[in-house]
């Protein structure tokens, strides 16, 4: 985790380690707005990735939004070596439920 001069935590990254397959899922990652653009996101991600490797992990996966409307996540992860992979799309259908009407 990253810290401010006051000792407060201002950046964090967590990796979920699948020990069976050796894969780590990076999420969530966050940084306090007033401390962004200082390399703290990179630092906490790299620290978490090193911890994953020390725990026996061999690969890591991250699933950021990262589209053109939200490029910050894509830029962060690519800056530390992640490469874009397959993207998924979520399709949702909304069906209006019919309300039961009392019989009179």
Helices and strands as residue ranges (DSSP letters): E 2-3, E 9-18, E 23-31, G 33-35, H 40-54, E 59-62, H 71-79
